[in-house]
Amino acid sequence: MDIVMPQLGETVAEGTLTIWHKKLGDWVEANELLFEVSTDKVDTEIPAPASGTLVKVLVDEGVTVDVGTRLAVIQADGEEWIAPSGRTEAPPPLSAPASRAVARDQTAPPPLSPVVGRLLAEHGLSAADIAGTGAGGRIKRKDVHAHIAGLTNAPVEHGVSPFGDCSVIPFNMVRKRTANLMVRSKATSPHVLQAVEVDFHRIAEIRRSHGTAWKGREGFTLTYLPFIAFAVCRALGYFPHVNASIEGESLIVWKSVHLGIAVDLDFTGLVAPVIRSAQEKSVAGLARDIADLAARARAKNLSPDDFAGGTYTISNSGVFGTLITAPIINQPQVAILSTDGIRKRPVVVEADDGETIIARPVGVLAQSFDHRAIDGAYSAAFLNRIREIIEESDWDQSLD
């Protein structure tokens, strides 16, 4: 049976074979982990489609090939093997362990990938000290990084600069992807930043009155983000040119809002999975989708299709108390919104009997937009509409 590079998403055309978990001549059980693939979005573990002996390996680790490329051959029991010469021959001998019974021995420790082996060696760590979260307890890169992060003054890789000692931390795969995408975005789009202050007191009241019941029912905290996402989707209905992408010298305006939500991967990188047709969802629906995407992203349970087709993105730096952030556009989109920290500030409130100063929860919404696609007035009007929706909506029924 031929093993080929799988199609890991509608928009994915190629993948990098990062790890072989079996060697030439090894016996492989159906659905047993065979190899791993890295795309520009995610890392994916690929199981064997059938039981048999791995008789040919055609693509080495670290090589990038197109979808459908032949990677290896598995020979089932009693199946004739066609040698490279074209003649029917006996398959190559099993590599150690030499028999299927030994190869199937589940008591043997899972093999280390070359990347994990190098990480352990660089940091002077033993595999026995790290709990693996991969199939069969296999140690993954994130397990090593998590272990290092939990150590006090953990050694990384030491170097010397003209200014003294330093630690050299190689980029992981997610960091490399993020770096490449951000550089390409800044080189492609003329970024412009605009921001508005927003009074969140109406949403704060809903969170205060419904937050405890919501968490007890749903299992996660009700944050400001789903309310902001709801307001963004409604505002995009008034200003559709923000929900767009550029192709050549044309603006492609999308009818549905496929909303990207930036998720921090415990400080090891950033991804932006997508909520499909977000304009059709309620605040409660958006809250559930955001929580689900974030949980699956950190557990590395997202597929490439979860990242495809985004039309607008929200980045939530506010959980860390930021004042204002200038986010980088997620290509080929034309704008991205940053939600920054919400804090109580004095606000002048006008009434029929005069003005009063009241402490209100206020935060900044900052949008970077591509000046090729829209102008400042259009972007500013869009931000103002988001502010109006947040400040003036009756949110009482939003969680029903």
C-alpha positions, 0 to 999 in steps of 0.5 A: 500500500502506498502512503502519500502526503495527505490533504490536510485542508482545502487550502493546503497544497504541501506539507513538511514531513517532520518525523518518521515514527517507524523505521524501514522494516518495522511492523506497523499496526493500522491506526498506529502513529506513523509520521508527522506533517507540518504545514504553514498552519498546524502540526498533524500526527498521521496514523498508518492506514493499514497493518503491515511492514514498512518496506520503502521510505521515499521521503526523508524527515525535513523534506517538503513535498506536494499533497499526494506525493508518495512517501512510503510503502507498507506491505501487508501479510502475504502481499508480494513486494515489488522491488525498485527493479520492478521484480517481485522479491522478498521484502527487506529484512526487519530492522531491530527489533527483528520480529513482529512480536517484539516490534509490537511490544507496547512496553518499549518506550516511544522513540524520540523524534530528532527535534526532541532529542536535540532539545533534550541534549541542548538543555541537559535533560533526561527523557525520563524526567518529562511526561509525554502527551503524544501517542503512547506517552511520546514526548513532544516538543511542547512537553520539553518547552513546558518542562523548561518553563517550569524550571528555575533558571533553566539552561537554554543555550549559552553564548557570549556577546560584547555585552556579556553572557546571554541565552540563545533560544532557537525559534520553534516551528510556530515562531518561525511561521509567525515571523515569516507571516508577519514580515510578509504582511508588513512588506505587503500592506501599508499599515495604518493604526486608528483607535477609539475609547469605548465605555463598556459599562453595559457589558460589565453589568451583564457580566456581573449579573450573569457571570456566575450562572454562566460559568456554572452552566458553561464551564468557562468565564464570560469575558468581554471578547464575545460581546466585542466580536458580536459588535464587530460582526454587526458593524461589518454589515454597515461597512462591508469593505473592511470584511475583504481581501485584495487580489491584484488591483481589486478588492474582494468583499466577502458576504459572510464574516469568517472571524479569526480569533488570535490565540496565544499558545502559552507564549510559544507562538500565536495562531488565528483559527476561524469562526465560520459565518460569525455574523449569524451567531449570538453572543452566547454562540460566539463565546462558546466558539471562542472558548472551543477554538482556544482550548483546541488550539492549545491542545494542538487539536485544530486542523488546517481547515480551522484556519482557512478562509478568515475575512477579519481577525480580532487579537485580544491583548487586553487580558494582559492589561495593555493600553493600545496595540498596533496589530499586524494584518493577517494576510490577505485580509485588509484589517485587524482589531486589537482589544486592549485592557479595560479599566475603570476611568473617570467619564463625563456623563451628560444628563438633562440636569447637567454633567457628572463624572462617573467611574466607568470601565473603559478600554481601547479598540485599535484597528490596523488597516490596509490603506490600499483597501480603505481610507481613514474616514471609512475605518474611523466610521467603522470603529465608531459604529462598533463603539455605538453598538457596544455602548448603546445596545441592550445586552439583557437578552444576549445570553439567552 
